[in-house]
Amino acid sequence: KVLQALQRDTIQAKTDSLQEDIYEKPMVELDRLVEKQKETHRRMLEQLLLVERSHKQTVDDLDDEKKKHVEYMEKSDEFTNLLKPSAHSSWLRTGRQTHYFTEA
């Protein structure tokens, strides 16, 4: 009986070690997959940060261009307003001259 018990225990020990091997490999693979996913997640966050920075820079550049455009339009309006009186007086002078020439 003792010999049978030892054989049984040996067979059971071999079966247990085989079952451990069956579960050990998938767990190692799962751990490796988890680490790979963590690394991929970290890289994606870095890429997202770069895109956010680029977007912010683009928005800032567009805001600057908008301000420059507003300033340009204001200066253009000021210049146009300065030219209006002189254009009007030139028109009056030109109109009077042609009036004198037509009557003479």
C-alpha positions as CSV (number, residue, x, y, z in Angstrom):
1,K,0.0,0.0,0.0
2,V,2.8,2.4,0.8
3,L,4.3,1.8,-2.7
4,Q,0.9,2.5,-4.3
5,A,0.5,5.7,-2.3
6,L,4.0,6.9,-3.4
7,Q,3.1,6.1,-7.0
8,R,-0.2,7.9,-6.7
9,D,1.5,10.9,-5.1
10,T,4.1,11.0,-7.8
11,I,1.5,10.8,-10.6
12,Q,-0.5,13.6,-8.9
13,A,2.6,15.7,-8.5
14,K,3.4,15.3,-12.2
15,T,-0.1,16.3,-13.1
16,D,0.0,19.3,-10.8
17,S,3.3,20.4,-12.3
18,L,1.9,20.0,-15.8
19,Q,-1.1,22.1,-14.9
20,E,1.2,24.8,-13.5
21,D,3.1,24.8,-16.9
22,I,-0.2,25.1,-18.8
23,Y,-1.2,28.2,-16.8
24,E,2.3,29.7,-16.5
25,K,2.9,30.3,-20.2
26,P,-0.4,32.2,-20.8
27,M,0.2,34.3,-17.7
28,V,3.6,35.3,-19.0
29,E,2.1,36.1,-22.3
30,L,-0.6,38.1,-20.6
31,D,1.9,40.0,-18.5
32,R,3.9,40.8,-21.7
33,L,0.8,42.0,-23.4
34,V,-0.1,44.2,-20.5
35,E,3.3,45.8,-20.6
36,K,3.1,46.3,-24.3
37,Q,-0.3,48.0,-23.9
38,K,1.1,50.3,-21.2
39,E,4.0,51.3,-23.5
40,T,1.6,51.9,-26.4
41,H,-0.7,54.0,-24.1
42,R,2.3,56.1,-23.0
43,R,3.4,56.7,-26.6
44,M,-0.2,57.6,-27.6
45,L,-0.3,60.1,-24.8
46,E,3.0,61.6,-26.0
47,Q,1.6,61.9,-29.5
48,L,-1.6,63.5,-28.2
49,L,0.5,66.0,-26.2
50,L,2.4,66.9,-29.4
51,V,-0.8,67.3,-31.3
52,E,-2.3,69.5,-28.6
53,R,0.8,71.7,-28.6
54,S,0.7,72.0,-32.4
55,H,-3.0,72.9,-32.3
56,K,-2.4,75.5,-29.6
57,Q,0.4,77.0,-31.7
58,T,-1.8,77.1,-34.8
59,V,-4.7,78.8,-32.9
60,D,-2.2,81.3,-31.5
61,D,-0.9,82.0,-35.0
62,L,-4.4,82.5,-36.3
63,D,-5.2,84.9,-33.5
64,D,-2.1,86.9,-34.3
65,E,-3.1,87.0,-38.0
66,K,-6.6,88.1,-37.0
67,K,-5.2,91.0,-34.9
68,K,-2.8,92.0,-37.7
69,H,-5.7,92.0,-40.1
70,V,-7.9,94.2,-37.8
71,E,-5.0,96.6,-37.4
72,Y,-4.4,96.7,-41.1
73,M,-8.1,97.4,-41.8
74,E,-8.1,100.2,-39.2
75,K,-5.1,101.8,-40.8
76,S,-6.6,101.4,-44.2
77,D,-9.8,103.0,-43.0
78,E,-7.8,105.9,-41.5
79,F,-5.9,106.4,-44.7
80,T,-9.1,106.3,-46.8
81,N,-10.7,108.9,-44.5
82,L,-7.6,111.1,-44.8
83,L,-7.9,110.9,-48.6
84,K,-11.6,111.7,-48.8
85,P,-11.3,115.4,-48.1
86,S,-8.4,115.9,-50.5
87,A,-10.2,113.8,-53.2
88,H,-13.3,115.9,-52.7
89,S,-11.4,119.1,-53.0
90,S,-9.6,117.8,-56.1
91,W,-13.0,116.9,-57.6
92,L,-14.3,120.4,-56.8
93,R,-11.3,122.0,-58.3
94,T,-11.5,119.8,-61.4
95,G,-15.2,120.4,-61.7
96,R,-14.8,124.2,-61.5
97,Q,-12.0,124.1,-64.0
98,T,-14.1,122.2,-66.5
99,H,-17.0,124.5,-65.8
100,Y,-14.8,127.5,-66.6
101,F,-13.5,125.9,-69.8
102,T,-17.0,125.0,-71.0
103,E,-18.3,128.5,-70.4
104,A,-15.4,130.3,-72.1
